[in-house]
Amino acid sequence: MERNKGKNRKSIILITTLILLIIILSYFTINCYSEYKNNLSQNKDITSKIQVLKDENANILKEKEEYINEENYLNSLDEEISNLKKEVFKLARKLEDKILNNETNYKIAYITFDDGPYHSTDDVLDILDEYKVKATFFTIGLDKDICYDNKNYSCAETYKKEADRGHTIANHTYTHAIFRGLYNSTTSFITDVKKQEALIEERTGIKTNIVRFPGGSSTAGNLKNSITNELRNMGYGWIDWTAGDGDGGYVPNTTVAWNNLTSQINENIEVILFHDYSRATISILPKAIEYLEDKNYIILPLFYESIKVNK
């Protein structure tokens, strides 16, 4: 009996120990499994985030490649347009020679606009677009960030509009300060030209090489030769005009402007002076273009090699 009791006690201890071991193992197993599940979930979350970053990086690389391709395309397009313009100007120069030698019935009109840009320059550009005509804009820089003729608008971007539409951008000095120091000396004039040159290049990427004296070259008086010599050294040509509608002064109505213009059109190569602030000029501009084309004029933008540009 005592022996059996001893055996039973040992069995109970053994079973109890096993149960405790099972409980302990189960506890650790559950904890480990729970921790495994948590780690698995975290790993999945990390993997997901890594994939998102990879996708974002791939998109960035794709966009960068597209941007580079687009930039290269635009650069090549700009170069192509520049080359085409050079070819057009070569043909125009040959046409000038034929006109002077009476070898053709065609004539040339260079339409130019001084003193801009203005808010009203947009109206001029729209008319030129409508008639598929290219012109020349002799620009100034002073007070142009805010449009002089409409203070609610900025004219800073107008330089680029003119260039992007294929017109010639030319230099009319930065200040146009005829009576406020521009013609004090050769240095004062050239400094103003350089300042406007820098502004045009900043706004358009174009380095202009044609200048018009504010008031015309005669306004320079005794400084004219000195100034033109310095301009020549800088690679500039300069130009006045042969005809206009008088909009730089007092023009009471469009009839007077029209009569002024048509009475002065008498040369085979005309350089026409307008101002893009003049409502009279803007009113007669469509009619003026039609008038010139009916008289066999080809309307072109100015270019440095033209015989009308003094070099």
C-alpha positions as CSV (number, residue, x, y, z in Angstrom):
1,M,0.0,0.0,0.0
2,E,2.7,2.5,1.0
3,R,4.5,1.6,-2.2
4,N,1.4,2.4,-4.3
5,K,0.8,5.7,-2.5
6,G,4.4,6.6,-3.4
7,K,3.8,5.8,-7.0
8,N,0.6,7.8,-7.1
9,R,2.3,10.8,-5.6
10,K,5.1,10.7,-8.1
11,S,2.6,10.4,-10.9
12,I,0.7,13.4,-9.7
13,I,3.9,15.4,-9.4
14,L,4.9,14.3,-12.9
15,I,1.5,15.2,-14.4
16,T,1.5,18.5,-12.6
17,T,4.9,19.3,-13.9
18,L,3.9,18.4,-17.4
19,I,0.8,20.6,-17.2
20,L,2.9,23.5,-15.9
21,L,5.4,22.9,-18.8
22,I,2.6,22.8,-21.3
23,I,1.1,26.0,-19.8
24,I,4.5,27.7,-19.9
25,L,5.3,26.6,-23.4
26,S,1.8,27.6,-24.6
27,Y,2.3,31.0,-23.0
28,F,5.7,31.5,-24.8
29,T,4.3,30.1,-28.0
30,I,1.3,32.5,-28.0
31,N,3.6,35.4,-27.2
32,C,6.1,34.4,-29.8
33,Y,3.3,34.0,-32.4
34,S,1.8,37.3,-31.4
35,E,5.2,38.9,-31.7
36,Y,5.8,37.2,-35.0
37,K,2.4,38.5,-36.3
38,N,3.3,42.0,-35.2
39,N,6.7,41.7,-36.8
40,L,5.2,40.3,-40.0
41,S,2.7,43.2,-40.1
42,Q,5.4,45.7,-39.5
43,N,7.5,44.1,-42.2
44,K,4.6,44.3,-44.6
45,D,4.1,47.9,-43.7
46,I,7.8,48.7,-44.2
47,T,7.8,46.7,-47.5
48,S,4.7,48.7,-48.7
49,K,6.4,52.0,-47.8
50,I,9.5,51.0,-49.6
51,Q,7.5,50.1,-52.7
52,V,5.7,53.5,-52.5
53,L,9.1,55.2,-52.4
54,K,10.4,53.1,-55.3
55,D,7.3,54.0,-57.3
56,E,7.7,57.7,-56.5
57,N,11.3,57.6,-57.4
58,A,10.5,55.9,-60.7
59,N,7.9,58.6,-61.4
60,I,10.4,61.3,-60.6
61,L,13.0,59.8,-62.9
62,K,10.4,59.4,-65.6
63,E,9.3,63.1,-65.2
64,K,13.0,64.2,-65.2
65,E,13.6,62.2,-68.4
66,E,10.5,63.7,-70.0
67,Y,11.5,67.2,-68.9
68,I,15.0,66.7,-70.4
69,N,13.5,65.4,-73.6
70,E,11.1,68.3,-73.7
71,E,13.9,70.8,-73.0
72,N,16.1,69.3,-75.7
73,Y,13.2,69.4,-78.1
74,L,12.5,73.1,-77.3
75,N,16.2,74.0,-77.6
76,S,16.3,72.2,-81.0
77,L,13.1,74.0,-82.0
78,D,14.5,77.4,-81.0
79,E,17.7,76.6,-83.0
80,E,15.6,75.5,-86.0
81,I,13.5,78.7,-85.8
82,S,16.7,80.8,-85.5
83,N,18.2,79.1,-88.6
84,L,15.0,79.6,-90.5
85,K,14.9,83.3,-89.6
86,K,18.5,83.6,-90.8
87,E,17.5,82.1,-94.2
88,V,14.6,84.5,-94.5
89,F,16.9,87.4,-93.7
90,K,19.4,86.2,-96.4
91,L,16.5,86.1,-98.9
92,A,15.3,89.5,-97.8
93,R,18.8,91.0,-98.2
94,K,18.9,89.6,-101.8
95,L,15.5,91.1,-102.4
96,E,16.7,94.5,-101.2
97,D,19.5,94.3,-103.9
98,K,17.0,93.3,-106.6
99,I,14.7,96.2,-105.6
100,L,17.5,98.7,-105.7
101,N,18.6,97.3,-109.1
102,N,15.0,97.5,-110.5
103,E,15.0,93.7,-111.0
104,T,11.7,93.1,-109.4
105,N,8.3,94.7,-108.9
106,Y,8.2,93.8,-105.3
107,K,8.9,96.4,-102.6
108,I,9.6,96.1,-98.8
109,A,8.1,97.8,-95.9
110,Y,9.6,97.5,-92.4
111,I,6.9,98.4,-89.9
112,T,8.4,99.6,-86.6
113,F,6.9,100.6,-83.2
114,D,8.8,102.8,-80.8
115,D,8.7,103.4,-77.0
116,G,6.9,100.3,-75.9
117,P,5.9,98.0,-74.5
118,Y,2.5,99.2,-73.4
119,H,-0.7,97.5,-72.4
120,S,-2.0,98.5,-75.9
121,T,0.9,96.5,-77.4
122,D,-1.2,93.4,-77.0
123,D,-3.8,95.0,-79.5
124,V,-0.9,95.6,-82.0
125,L,0.3,92.0,-81.6
126,D,-3.2,90.6,-82.2
127,I,-3.5,92.6,-85.4
128,L,-0.1,91.6,-86.7
129,D,-1.0,87.9,-85.9
130,E,-4.3,88.3,-87.8
131,Y,-2.5,89.5,-90.9
132,K,0.5,87.2,-90.4
133,V,2.8,90.1,-90.4
134,K,6.1,90.5,-88.5
135,A,7.2,93.9,-87.3
136,T,10.0,95.5,-85.2
137,F,9.6,96.8,-81.7
138,F,12.1,99.4,-80.5
139,T,11.7,98.9,-76.7
140,I,12.6,100.9,-73.7
141,G,12.8,99.6,-70.1
142,L,12.1,102.5,-67.7
143,D,8.7,102.1,-65.9
144,K,7.7,99.2,-68.0
145,D,7.1,96.6,-65.2
146,I,3.8,98.4,-64.7
147,C,2.2,99.4,-68.0
148,Y,2.3,103.2,-68.4
149,D,-1.1,103.2,-70.1
150,N,-2.8,100.9,-67.7
151,K,-1.5,100.7,-64.1
152,N,-3.5,97.5,-63.4
153,Y,-1.2,95.5,-65.7
154,S,2.4,94.6,-66.0
155,C,4.3,95.0,-69.2
156,A,7.3,93.0,-68.1
157,E,6.2,89.9,-70.1
158,T,5.4,91.8,-73.3
159,Y,9.1,91.7,-74.4
160,K,8.8,87.9,-74.5
161,K,5.5,88.0,-76.2
162,E,7.0,90.0,-79.0
163,A,10.0,87.7,-79.4
164,D,7.9,84.5,-79.2
165,R,5.7,85.7,-82.0
166,G,8.7,86.2,-84.3
167,H,9.0,90.0,-84.2
168,T,12.4,91.7,-84.1
169,I,13.2,93.2,-80.6
170,A,15.4,96.3,-80.9
171,N,17.0,98.8,-78.6
172,H,15.6,102.3,-78.0
173,T,17.7,103.0,-74.9
174,Y,16.6,102.2,-71.3
175,T,15.2,105.6,-70.3
176,H,14.4,107.5,-73.6
177,A,15.4,110.5,-71.5
178,I,16.0,113.0,-74.4
179,F,15.8,116.0,-72.1
180,R,17.0,114.4,-68.9
181,G,20.6,113.5,-69.6
182,L,20.6,110.8,-72.3
183,Y,22.5,113.1,-74.8
184,N,24.8,114.6,-72.2
185,S,27.7,112.6,-73.5
186,T,28.6,109.5,-75.6
187,T,29.1,107.7,-72.3
188,S,25.6,108.5,-71.0
189,F,24.0,107.4,-74.2
190,I,26.0,104.1,-74.5
191,T,25.4,103.3,-70.8
192,D,21.6,103.6,-71.5
193,V,21.9,101.3,-74.6
194,K,23.8,98.7,-72.6
195,K,21.2,98.8,-69.8
196,Q,18.4,98.2,-72.2
197,E,20.4,95.5,-74.0
198,A,20.8,93.6,-70.7
199,L,17.1,93.9,-69.9
200,I,16.0,92.6,-73.4
201,E,18.4,89.6,-73.0
202,E,17.1,89.0,-69.5
203,R,13.5,89.1,-70.6
204,T,13.8,87.3,-74.0
205,G,17.2,85.5,-74.2
206,I,17.9,87.7,-77.3
207,K,20.9,89.9,-77.6
208,T,19.7,92.7,-79.8
209,N,22.0,94.5,-82.3
210,I,19.8,97.3,-83.7
211,V,19.2,100.6,-82.0
212,R,17.1,103.7,-82.8
213,F,18.1,107.1,-81.3
214,P,15.2,108.5,-79.2
215,G,14.0,111.5,-81.3
216,G,16.0,110.2,-84.3
217,S,19.7,110.3,-84.9
218,S,19.7,114.1,-85.5
219,T,18.8,114.6,-81.9
220,A,22.3,113.5,-80.9
221,G,23.7,116.6,-82.5
222,N,27.5,116.9,-82.3
223,L,27.6,113.6,-80.5
224,K,26.2,111.6,-83.4
225,N,29.5,110.5,-84.9
226,S,31.1,109.6,-81.6
227,I,28.0,107.6,-80.6
228,T,27.7,105.8,-83.9
229,N,31.4,104.9,-83.8
230,E,30.9,103.4,-80.3
231,L,27.8,101.5,-81.4
232,R,29.7,100.1,-84.3
233,N,32.4,98.8,-82.0
234,M,29.7,97.1,-79.9
235,G,28.3,95.4,-83.0
236,Y,25.2,97.6,-83.3
237,G,23.6,99.1,-86.3
238,W,21.3,102.1,-86.1
239,I,18.3,103.2,-88.1
240,D,15.9,106.1,-88.5
241,W,12.7,106.0,-90.6
242,T,11.3,107.1,-94.0
243,A,7.6,107.4,-93.3
244,G,5.0,107.5,-90.5
245,D,1.6,108.7,-89.4
246,G,2.8,111.4,-87.0
247,D,1.6,109.6,-83.9
248,G,4.7,110.7,-82.0
249,G,3.2,114.1,-81.9
250,Y,-0.4,115.4,-81.9
251,V,-2.7,113.5,-84.2
252,P,-6.3,114.7,-83.7
253,N,-8.0,111.7,-85.4
254,T,-7.5,108.6,-87.6
255,T,-8.2,110.6,-90.8
256,V,-5.2,112.8,-90.2
257,A,-3.0,109.8,-89.2
258,W,-4.1,108.0,-92.4
259,N,-3.4,111.0,-94.7
260,N,0.0,111.5,-93.0
261,L,1.0,107.9,-93.6
262,T,-0.2,107.5,-97.2
263,S,1.3,110.8,-98.3
264,Q,4.8,109.6,-97.2
265,I,4.8,106.2,-98.7
266,N,6.8,106.7,-101.9
267,E,10.0,104.7,-101.6
268,N,10.6,101.1,-102.7
269,I,12.0,100.2,-99.3
270,E,10.2,101.9,-96.5
271,V,10.9,102.1,-92.8
272,I,7.6,103.1,-91.2
273,L,7.5,104.7,-87.7
274,F,4.6,104.0,-85.4
275,H,4.1,104.0,-81.7
276,D,2.3,101.2,-80.0
277,Y,0.6,103.5,-77.5
278,S,-1.3,105.4,-80.2
279,R,-5.0,104.5,-80.5
280,A,-5.0,106.3,-83.9
281,T,-2.2,104.0,-85.2
282,I,-3.9,100.9,-83.8
283,S,-7.2,102.0,-85.5
284,I,-5.6,102.4,-89.0
285,L,-3.1,99.5,-88.7
286,P,-5.2,96.8,-90.4
287,K,-6.0,99.3,-93.2
288,A,-2.3,100.3,-93.5
289,I,-1.2,96.6,-93.8
290,E,-3.8,96.0,-96.6
291,Y,-2.7,99.3,-98.3
292,L,0.9,98.3,-98.3
293,E,0.3,94.8,-99.5
294,D,-2.0,96.1,-102.3
295,K,0.9,98.3,-103.4
296,N,3.2,95.2,-103.7
297,Y,5.1,95.7,-100.4
298,I,6.3,92.7,-98.6
299,I,6.2,93.5,-94.9
300,L,9.2,92.2,-92.9
301,P,10.9,92.6,-89.5
302,L,14.2,94.5,-89.5
303,F,17.5,92.6,-89.4
304,Y,21.0,93.7,-88.8
305,E,22.2,92.9,-92.4
306,S,19.5,95.1,-94.0
307,I,20.8,98.0,-96.2
308,K,18.5,100.3,-94.2
309,V,20.5,99.6,-91.0
310,N,23.5,101.9,-90.7
311,K,26.6,100.0,-89.6
